[in-house]
Structures are given as C-alpha cells and as structure tokens.
Amino acid sequence: DAAVSAARGQVGSVGAGAGARQAAIPSGSTMADPRYGIVPRPSQLQVTDGSFSRDTSIDCFGPSEAACAIDWLGGSLSLQMTAADQAGAQLRFVVDTDLSHESYRLTIDPAGITIQGADAAGFFNGTASVLQLAERSGDGRILWPCGVIEDTPRFAFRGLMLDCARHFHDKETVLRTLDLMAQFKLNRFHWHLTDDEGWRIEIQAFPELTERGAWRGEGEVLEAQFGTGPNRYGGFYSRQDVQDVIDYAAVRQIQVIPEIDIPGHSRAAIKSCPELLVEEADDSHYCGAQLYTDNVLNPALPGTYQFLHTVLDEVCDLFPGEYVHVGADEVPPGVWEQSPACRDFMAEHGYENAHELQGHLLRDLQEHLAKKGKKLMGWEEAVHGDKLDHSATVNAWGGIPIGTELANAGYGVVACAAPFAYLDLAWDANAYEPGYYWAGTNDLAQCYGYEPGTPELTEEGAAQMIGVQAALWGELVKGRAQLEYMLFPRLLAMAETAWTAAGDKDWEHFVQRLPRQMTRLHAQGVNHRPVDADS
C-alpha cells in the first residue's frame, strides 16, 4: 500500500529513554505541541496561556461516580487527594448530563482542573488525559498546561485480547496490562483463557482441568510446547485471582470478556476430561492450523453439552460483563466425518455438513448463555453453519472486507483484521525481530493505517460495527518483557483507531505526539520497542 509505505518513511526518530532523539515539533503547532501529546487524539483541543501546578496534595471535589478516577489520579501521581467543597477545590468533577456516555470536557486554568462528564466513564477518560498532560518540574512540582479539551469516542468497544493459554502470564502482569490499557482509554479486556496448550481458569465442577490441563511437560497429559522444555510448566487463575482482575478492571472502566475456546482449540479440555469428551469409535482424520489431530470437541456427545453448560455456568457467575466469548475458530476439514455419533446426529437433525454441526453446538450455547443474561461472542467462523441469531457479536480477523460483510449481514462486529491488529506479528522482516509472519509484518505505520470502515459498509452495517480490538496471541510471548515489547507502541496506534474519528486521524500528527508517550512508558518501566529512523 503506497500510503503505508509513505507513512513508514515519515517515522523519523521517535524513540524514548536515554539517548533517544525526539521527532521535531513544528513551530506554531498547537495540538502537536509536546505539552498536549495526548493519545488517542482528542476531538477538540484549545490551547490557552499559563499552567496549573501542585506539589504533594490537591483539594478535590466530586460526586461518588468520580471516586475511582480520583483514587487513580492520586495513586498514579503520588498526590494526596483532600476532600473540599466545590468552591474551594482545585480539582473538580462536575456532572453534565448533556454529555454522552464516556465523553468528557476538561478545562485547565491557573486556578485548577475541572472535568465534566455524564458518568463515571466520562470522568475516568478525562482523568486519563489529565495523567498524560502531567509533567514533573525540576523542583518536583507537577505542572499541567492550560487549555480546554472536548472529547468523545468513535467506538464504544475499544479492546485488547491477551492470550494467557499458550504461555501463562501471572496475575500481576495482567493487572499491569489493564492499567496501561486504561491510560489510553481502552475499555474491553478479552481474556483468552483456554486453548490446546493450557486451561487457565479454575472450574470447581471439574478440578481436573487445572490439575491436568494447566500444565505441560514430561509426564503431563499435555506435551511441552513453544520451548517450555521437559519440566512442568504452566499455571492457572484461581477464582479469587479472577475476581481480583475483574475488580481491578472495573475500577478502570474496563469490562473483562472471558474466552473459553471451543469446539476447536480444546485439546487441554479433552485431555483433562476424556471420559466426557472422547468418542472412542470416532475414526475421523483431520489436522488443525496448529497441526493437532485431537483437539476438537464432538457436538454429538451428551458429555460435550454437560461439560460446556457446567463450565459456562461457572464462568457466567464469575464474570459480570455482558459477553462470553466461545472462540469457534479454526475447526479443520475432516473433523467428525468418521464419527458414528455425528453421523446419527446429522441424520436425526437433517444436517448435511460439519458446519451445521458446529452451528448446532453454538446455537445451543447461545441459548444457554441468554438464559444467564449473557451474549455470545466468537471469532468470525462462529457464523459458519448459519445457526446463530444476530444477537451474536463476532471478531472479524480475516480481513477488512470480512468485517464489512458480517456487519452488513446484521452481526455485531469487533474489527481486528490480522495484518493490522495482530500484535504478535513481527514488526519487520529483521531476523532478530520477534513475532510471526503469516499475515505479513506489522510495524507502527501499518498498525496506525488500520481503517475498518469501507465504502461498501451500509448505514445499517455501520451501526453494527461496534468496535476495534488489538490482539496479542501468546505462542512466542514467554513473559512480561516480551509482552510489553510486542504491545508498545503499537497498542497506542490501535487505541487511536478505536477512539478518534477517522477523519481526525493523521499519521504525521501521531508521530509528533509519540515522543511524549514513549517517555511516559519508559518512566513506568515498560519494555516498549524503540522506534528510530531505521524502523
């Protein structure tokens, strides 16, 4: 793409940390002024003269809806937050019901800071901008430049999917990731908790899932994978761990979406509970995308439904959000063809192909989730078999046109086209650059160039395009340092696509704002990938 190639040439030097050179800021710039280097780019910003400063404390006023934002700001900046009346406060949170959900108006003048919002989410988003604007002076005071910001998001769903199944990331890493998400106004955490290589969530009804399926290595039911070696490797999240993550996310206005990946990608479950999930007479031959030949649940077995209903009941009880993700991706050709149970099941229901079997299973789960007050989510293959009703929401990962097609068909769509949104892809073809290449390489300019809307999107389809999501699959992501290297700074580009109106996105403008953000990440100890003139 010529536009992306040209954008790559404009990157300049925007690294952070010791010795990094910052990109030049044009004289006379306003929104690109480094004092206002906010990501994602606000809808409107007006610069005024002067600044507001504090040292160790600030007098604040706000309704109960602002409590989480006040605590977050104080904790992030090590400020003592002291309650005051509205007239005497230097930090004021004011309800404005004329503003839409999540929108905010931020005013900074020499006397203080005022954040207006209609709800807790608006207050929190305004506070994220306050955090980004804060700067320490030489004498240790915190300074904010004066100005007015009016801001509203493009999409309601602004997400990150993190795969914790292939490699296990401890609770502290998940919490740190949530905090970094919140700083850039991302509000959906899609938590990939199960896959062929690991089952990561405690299910009380099936303790064997974490006794067996959470571990791999010599002598385990799951073989070593991805270089983890012969020793026992793995881990899982207890129910208390899950609750801690949910609570931490909720304070930051983030909804957690659990994913239990079925019917493919289910090897950890099958190896943990074979008495329920294996049909001994099934002689089907298949090979999945990850080369497994035994990782697909059988939709004709009563045990499959007993298992999934029980697991999903516990998941629904744990997670208060509206969505439960059931995967539904990469079911390979050949599956179920030599299963006597499936042959009988297809004859009973008048089905003609395997897609219809998958559709039957997913429709059953959609109805089961609906009884629990939840909506089914899945990857784009969930629509195969044409059995789901259009209350389902799908992640469109296969390309931009697929998102348009599914939205126009009436499904809720979260856009995550792999060439732009998959952050496990290598930055470039350098042999030392970590990541996969199956969908190409994905540097910062490529990632920033993602636009999910197309001319073919109908008015009704546009209303079904509910959001954008970055995805970090975990096959090669062994720990926190590599996780952060793959996420940053590309996650900032995805955050801007999710929040900022398409017409307000501008690559050169983004590059000018980036140095401040890289410096902030560096100060927080984030192991971001440096961006330099050769990137």
Secondary structure, 3 states (H helix, E strand, C coil): CHHHHHHHHCCCCCCCCCCCCCCCCCCCCCCCCHHHCCCCCCCEEEEEEEEEEECCEEEEECCHHHHHHHHHHHHHHCCEEEECCCCCCCEEEEECCCCCCCCEEEEEECCEEEEEECCHHHHHHHHHHHHHHCEECCCCCEEEEEEEEEECCCCCEEEEEEECCCCCCCHHHHHHHHHHHHHCCCCEEEEECEECCEECECCCCCCHHHHCCCEECCCCCCCCCCCCCCCCEECCECHHHHHHHHHHHHHCCCEEEEEEEECCCCHHHHHHCHHHHCCCCCCCCCCCCCCCCCCCCCCCCHHHHHHHHHHHHHHHHHCCCCEEEEECCCCCCCCCCCCHHHHHHHHHHCCCCHHHHHHHHHHHHHHHHHHCCCEEEEEHHHHCCCCCCCCCEEEECCCHHHHHHHHHCCCEEEECCHHHHECCECCCCCCCCCCECCCCCCCHHHHHCCCCCCCCCCHHHHHHEEEEEEEECCCCCCCHHHHHHHHCCHHHHHHHHHHCCHHHCCHHHHHHHHHHHHHHHHHCCCCCCCCCCCC
